[in-house]
């Protein structure tokens, strides 16, 4: 017996893609952060200490999750259209 897919939900596809992006983001963020922390200077030209943006290691997977969901849900509506 053949089954035919009648509808794909933008919300469900957005959730799956957003979570996938949030899981994959640390694979890129951790090595890039290590390189950034090693190569970033510790002081500016005046001798003032520079604080490195350590919060980005936590924030970027969250941004990937949110923007992955939004872009998939919106893009899915334009490509497939409402059924």
N, C-alpha and C positions, 0 to 999 in steps of 0.2 A: 504494500500500500504506500503510495507516494504522499508526502506531506508538503504542503506549500506554505511558505512564510507569507502571512498577509500583512503584517505590520511590524516595523522595528521602532522601538520607542527612543526618541532623542534623549530622554532623561536617563534611561538605562545605559545607553551607549556612552553618554557623557560621564556617568559615574564610573563605568569600567575604564574609560580612557583616562580620566582624571586620576584615579587611583593608580593605574599603571604608570602614568607620568610621575606621580609622587614617589612611587617605589623605585623608579629608575633614576630619578634626579640625584640622589646621594652618590650613585656610581660615578657621576660626573663632577658633582660639587666637592666631594672630599679630596680627590687628587688636585683639582684646580685650586682649592683653598690652601692646600699644603704648598703648592707652587707659589701662590700669592703671598702667603705668610713668610716664606723663605726669601722671596725676591723683593718684598716691600721694604722701603727704608724705615728705620725706627725713628728718625727725626727729620724735620724739614730744614730748609736753608738757614733758618734763624736759630735752630737748635731746639725747637719745641717738639715734644714727643707726639708721634702720630699714633692714634688708636686705630687698629685694624677692625674692619666690620665683621666681627665674629658672629653676629646675629644672622648673617646671611646663610650660614650653614643650616640653620633651623628654618629660616623664612623662605628660602628658595623652593624646597619641596612643597610648602603650602601654596606658594604662588603657582607652581606647576600644576597642582591639583585644581585650584580654582580656575585658572585660565584654560587648562586642558578641558575641564568640564564645559565652561562657557563656549569655547570655540567649537567643540564637538557638537554641542546641543544646537547652536545657531547654524553652524555649517551643515549639519545633518538636515535641518529643516529646509535649507535652500537647495540641497542636492536631491533629496528624496521627495520633499514636499509633503503636505498633509494628506492623509489617506482617509 
